[in-house]
Amino acid sequence: MKNLEGLVEKYIKECNIEFTTINDLIIKEMYDEPLSNTQLKAVQNFYKMRINHLKSAVNETMFSKMTFLVRLAANLVPYREFI
């Protein structure tokens, strides 16, 4: 979880609208816009990471914190960080 926390903190400070995030890719996919192989790989890696993080929660408080962190990452971190 520390890696994800570090990424989120890094990009909260940078907050650049030029980044393409995981959520941007998911929205593109919902509208049937094609994604490159690299973009697809990033989305797949993000989903795997999300599942692993959420599975590791030992209680409800930790699960809530991890859910919040994963949502922030999907919205703030450039997708290339998940390749």
C-alpha positions as a LaTeX table, in Angstrom:
\begin{tabular}{lrrr}
\hline
Residue & $x$ (\AA) & $y$ (\AA) & $z$ (\AA) \\
\hline
Met1 & 0.00 & 0.00 & 0.00 \\
Lys2 & 2.91 & 2.38 & 0.63 \\
Asn3 & 3.80 & 2.49 & $-3.09$ \\
Leu4 & 0.26 & 3.52 & $-3.94$ \\
Glu5 & 0.20 & 6.09 & $-1.15$ \\
Gly6 & 3.46 & 7.54 & $-2.44$ \\
Leu7 & 2.15 & 7.77 & $-6.00$ \\
Val8 & $-1.04$ & 9.48 & $-4.88$ \\
Glu9 & 0.84 & 11.98 & $-2.72$ \\
Lys10 & 3.27 & 12.72 & $-5.56$ \\
Tyr11 & 0.51 & 13.43 & $-8.08$ \\
Ile12 & $-1.73$ & 15.33 & $-5.66$ \\
Lys13 & 1.09 & 17.87 & $-5.51$ \\
Glu14 & 1.56 & 17.92 & $-9.30$ \\
Cys15 & $-2.14$ & 17.75 & $-10.22$ \\
Asn16 & $-1.76$ & 18.14 & $-13.98$ \\
Ile17 & $-4.84$ & 17.92 & $-16.22$ \\
Glu18 & $-2.62$ & 16.80 & $-19.10$ \\
Phe19 & $-2.25$ & 13.35 & $-17.53$ \\
Thr20 & $-4.31$ & 10.50 & $-18.87$ \\
Thr21 & $-5.47$ & 8.51 & $-15.86$ \\
Ile22 & $-6.92$ & 5.04 & $-15.42$ \\
Asn23 & $-10.38$ & 6.59 & $-15.08$ \\
Asp24 & $-9.88$ & 8.42 & $-18.38$ \\
Leu25 & $-9.11$ & 5.09 & $-20.05$ \\
Ile26 & $-12.11$ & 3.40 & $-18.45$ \\
Ile27 & $-14.37$ & 6.19 & $-19.73$ \\
Lys28 & $-12.87$ & 5.85 & $-23.22$ \\
Glu29 & $-13.53$ & 2.12 & $-23.09$ \\
Met30 & $-17.15$ & 2.69 & $-22.00$ \\
Tyr31 & $-17.69$ & 4.81 & $-25.11$ \\
Asp32 & $-16.21$ & 2.08 & $-27.32$ \\
Glu33 & $-13.10$ & 4.10 & $-28.12$ \\
Pro34 & $-10.16$ & 1.81 & $-28.82$ \\
Leu35 & $-7.32$ & 1.58 & $-26.31$ \\
Ser36 & $-3.75$ & 0.78 & $-27.23$ \\
Asn37 & $-2.15$ & $-2.41$ & $-25.93$ \\
Thr38 & $-0.18$ & $-0.33$ & $-23.44$ \\
Gln39 & $-3.33$ & 1.35 & $-22.18$ \\
Leu40 & $-5.14$ & $-1.99$ & $-21.85$ \\
Lys41 & $-2.19$ & $-3.41$ & $-19.93$ \\
Ala42 & $-2.24$ & $-0.44$ & $-17.55$ \\
Val43 & $-5.97$ & $-0.92$ & $-16.87$ \\
Gln44 & $-5.47$ & $-4.66$ & $-16.28$ \\
Asn45 & $-2.55$ & $-4.01$ & $-13.94$ \\
Phe46 & $-4.56$ & $-1.40$ & $-12.06$ \\
Tyr47 & $-7.45$ & $-3.84$ & $-11.55$ \\
Lys48 & $-5.06$ & $-6.54$ & $-10.28$ \\
Met49 & $-3.40$ & $-4.09$ & $-7.91$ \\
Arg50 & $-6.79$ & $-2.87$ & $-6.67$ \\
Ile51 & $-7.98$ & $-6.40$ & $-5.92$ \\
Asn52 & $-4.76$ & $-7.27$ & $-4.11$ \\
His53 & $-4.91$ & $-4.09$ & $-2.01$ \\
Leu54 & $-8.54$ & $-4.56$ & $-1.06$ \\
Lys55 & $-8.06$ & $-8.26$ & $-0.25$ \\
Ser56 & $-5.28$ & $-7.40$ & 2.18 \\
Ala57 & $-7.56$ & $-5.26$ & 4.36 \\
Val58 & $-7.81$ & $-6.75$ & 7.83 \\
Asn59 & $-10.81$ & $-4.71$ & 9.00 \\
Glu60 & $-13.48$ & $-2.36$ & 7.77 \\
Thr61 & $-11.52$ & 0.78 & 8.58 \\
Met62 & $-8.53$ & $-0.42$ & 6.58 \\
Phe63 & $-10.80$ & $-1.46$ & 3.70 \\
Ser64 & $-12.37$ & 2.02 & 3.61 \\
Lys65 & $-8.96$ & 3.69 & 3.62 \\
Met66 & $-7.73$ & 1.43 & 0.82 \\
Thr67 & $-10.86$ & 2.00 & $-1.24$ \\
Phe68 & $-10.39$ & 5.76 & $-0.94$ \\
Leu69 & $-6.71$ & 5.47 & $-1.87$ \\
Val70 & $-7.44$ & 3.30 & $-4.92$ \\
Arg71 & $-10.08$ & 5.78 & $-6.11$ \\
Leu72 & $-7.63$ & 8.65 & $-5.73$ \\
Ala73 & $-5.02$ & 6.73 & $-7.70$ \\
Ala74 & $-7.47$ & 6.02 & $-10.52$ \\
Asn75 & $-8.28$ & 9.73 & $-10.75$ \\
Leu76 & $-4.90$ & 11.35 & $-10.15$ \\
Val77 & $-2.06$ & 9.05 & $-11.22$ \\
Pro78 & $-1.06$ & 8.84 & $-14.90$ \\
Tyr79 & $-1.91$ & 5.45 & $-16.36$ \\
Arg80 & 1.74 & 4.92 & $-17.36$ \\
Glu81 & 2.57 & 4.37 & $-13.69$ \\
Phe82 & 0.61 & 1.10 & $-13.88$ \\
Ile83 & 2.39 & $-0.42$ & $-16.88$ \\
\hline
\end{tabular}
